[in-house]
Amino acid sequence: MVILDSSVVIAIFKDSDVHHEKAKEIFYREDDLVIPSCVLIEILSILKMRKGLEAVQKCTEFLYNAENIDVYEISNELVDEAIAFYVKHNNNLSFTDTLLLALSQKTKISLITFDKELEKIAAKM
């Protein structure tokens, strides 16, 4: 089981992305993929801005029809933990990325991302 960052999912739907092939490999190799609900929101927002509503529809159908993907609802408790981390640490992460770190740390599930800053911080935790 692994948690996916938006960078991995977006790479699936962008053929020109440098990580496109690696992202496809992750989707087909891993049996249990977790996409937090906040990441789903981020994915759909980015796809709409970059590729339009057709890409959003394609992505939504793909994610909800894939048997190896679980959309994880973020609890209030996890949000509180992420807020504490976000305020305490001065880094360049978005709040969504901070939620991913909190979820990964709390569940002991590995995080997969193509975001170098997020990857660096996750490796230290």
N, C-alpha and C positions, 0 to 999 in steps of 0.2 A: 504494500500500500504506500502511495506517495501523494503529497499535496502538490498541486500545480499552480504556478503563478500565471498571470495573464500572458506573459511573454511567450510561454510555451504554446498556449492555445492559439494565440494570434498568429504565431509562426505556421501553424497548420493551414490557416486560411490565406496566407500570403506567400504565393509561390516564389516570389523574389527574395523572401527573407533568408538571410544567411543560415538560419537555424531550421529551415523548413523540413529538410530530410531528417534531421535529428529529432524534431518534434513529432513527426509521423512515426518514427521508430519507437519513441516513448509511448505513444498511444497504443501501438500494436503489441508492444513488449510487456507492458505492465497490466496486471489483472485487475487491480483496484486503484482507481484514480479518484482523488478527492479535489473538488473545486468548490471552495467556499463561496457562499452566496454573494459576498462583497466583490469577489474576483469575477464572478459571472456578470455583475453589473458593470464592472470596469471593462471587461472583454466586449460586451455588447455596445457600450458607449464608444469605445475606440473603433470598433469595426464600422459602426454607423458613420462616424466622422470620416474615416479613411476610405471605406469601400461602399457605403450606402446600405439601405435597408435589405436589399437582396442578400448581402453577406450576413447580416444579422439573422435573417430567417434561415439561411443555410447552416449557420453555426448553431442556432437554437435546436434545429431538427437533429443535427449531428450529435450534440451533447445529450439531448434527452432520449435519443434512440440507442445510444451506445450502452451496452450492458455493463461495461467496466468503469463507468463514471457515476459518482455520487455527488450531488450538489449538497454541500454541508451548510446548515443554518448556523450562523454565528450567534452565540449566547450573549446575554448582557454581561455575564461574569467575564467572558473573554474580552469583550469590549473594554471593560474596566481595567483589566490587566494590560491590554494594549495601550490604553490612554496613559497609564502610569509609566510604561516603558517609553512611549512617545515623548512625554514631557521630560523624563529623566535624561534621555540620551539625545545629544545634539548631533544628528546625522541628516543625510539627505533623503531618507526614505519617506515615501508617502504613508499616510495612515493605513491604507490597504495593505501595504507591504509589512507594516508593523503588526497588523492583525495576523498576517500569514506567519510571521515569526512566533507570535504568541500561541497560535494554534499548533504549530510544529513542535514547539517546546512543551506545551501542555500534553499533547497526545503522543509525543515521542515518534511522530511520523515524519519521515524525511520530506524536505521541500525541494522541488525541482524548479529552477528558474534560469533564464538566460540573462537576467539583470545582474551585472557584475557586482554592483554595490550590495544588493540584497544577498547575493551568493556569498560574498565576503563576510558579511555580518552573520549570516546563518551558520557559516562554518565555525565561527568563534563561539557559538552558543552550545 
